[in-house]
Amino acid sequence: MATRAVYSFTGFPSTPERHLYLHHDGYPTGAAWRFATALRHNHEASAFLTSFLITQPRAEVLSSAEQSADAEYRYQVRLLERTAPCLQVRCWRRLPGGSSWQPRCRPMALAVFIQRFLPGELL
């Protein structure tokens, strides 16, 4: 069974907000695996979106997060510009047959998300 998800990326240099749709493994463990794969490709926070696109070649570009009515999960990855740039992720879930998004996890550092949903993953 496919667990569909939309991944939105904001705050990346010279890039407007970007939305991607993936047809399977959209639950938090699958998203954590995708995020860890992108980080292994390149650890730099500012390069995360590019790494995600490279490591997820089947991702479909959407014009908005709402474009995919069948997604069960939604993730927002933000690049926070600080002294040391860092990545933050939020997650929502839409219950089957529902129309509204319910928070699944509060905003947290991407590394914390990965450790929470994919324990033991080495970055």
C-alpha positions in Angstrom: 0.0 0.0 0.0 1.3 3.4 -0.9 1.6 6.2 1.7 1.7 9.4 -0.3 3.4 12.6 0.9 4.1 16.1 0.0 7.5 17.7 0.9 7.7 21.5 1.0 11.0 23.3 1.1 11.3 27.0 2.2 14.2 29.4 2.9 16.7 27.9 0.5 18.9 30.5 -1.3 17.7 31.7 -4.7 14.8 29.2 -4.6 11.1 30.0 -4.1 9.1 27.7 -2.0 9.2 24.2 -3.6 6.7 21.3 -3.3 7.4 17.7 -4.2 5.2 14.7 -4.2 6.3 11.1 -3.6 3.9 8.2 -4.1 5.3 5.8 -1.4 7.0 5.6 2.0 5.5 8.9 3.1 5.1 7.9 6.8 7.6 9.5 9.2 10.0 6.6 9.1 10.1 6.7 5.3 10.6 10.5 5.4 13.4 10.2 7.9 15.1 7.7 5.6 14.7 10.1 2.7 16.1 13.0 4.7 19.1 10.9 6.0 19.9 9.8 2.4 19.9 13.5 1.3 22.2 14.4 4.2 24.6 11.6 3.4 24.8 13.0 -0.1 25.8 16.5 1.2 25.9 17.6 4.8 25.6 21.3 4.1 22.2 22.7 5.2 22.0 25.1 2.3 22.5 22.3 -0.2 19.8 20.0 1.3 17.1 20.8 -1.3 19.5 20.0 -4.1 20.6 16.8 -2.4 17.0 15.7 -1.8 16.2 16.2 -5.5 19.2 14.2 -6.5 18.5 11.3 -4.1 14.8 11.3 -4.9 14.6 11.2 -8.7 11.0 10.0 -8.7 9.7 13.1 -6.9 7.1 15.0 -8.8 7.1 18.8 -8.7 3.8 20.4 -7.6 2.8 24.0 -7.9 1.4 24.0 -4.4 1.2 21.6 -1.4 -2.6 21.4 -1.9 -2.3 20.1 -5.4 -2.1 16.5 -4.2 -5.4 15.7 -2.7 -4.5 12.1 -2.0 -1.4 12.7 0.2 -1.6 11.3 3.8 1.5 13.1 5.1 2.9 16.6 4.6 6.4 17.8 5.6 7.8 21.3 5.6 11.6 21.6 5.6 12.9 25.1 6.4 16.4 26.4 6.1 16.9 28.7 9.0 19.6 31.3 8.4 21.5 31.7 11.6 25.2 32.0 12.5 25.3 28.3 11.4 22.4 27.5 9.0 20.2 24.7 10.2 17.3 22.7 8.9 14.0 22.4 10.7 11.1 20.0 9.8 7.4 19.9 10.7 5.0 17.1 9.9 1.2 16.8 9.5 -1.1 13.8 8.8 -4.4 13.7 7.1 -6.6 10.8 8.3 -8.2 8.6 5.6 -11.4 10.3 4.4 -10.5 13.6 6.2 -9.9 17.0 4.6 -7.9 18.7 7.3 -4.2 18.3 8.4 -3.4 17.3 11.9 0.0 18.1 13.4 2.1 14.9 13.7 5.2 16.6 15.2 6.2 20.1 16.3 8.9 22.0 14.5 12.2 20.3 15.3 15.8 20.1 14.0 16.0 17.7 11.0 18.6 15.6 12.8 16.3 15.2 15.8 13.4 14.1 13.4 15.7 11.5 11.9 16.8 10.1 15.3 13.2 10.1 16.5 11.8 8.2 13.5 14.8 6.3 12.4 16.7 5.4 15.6 20.3 4.4 15.1 20.7 6.1 11.7 24.2 7.4 11.2 24.3 10.8 9.5 
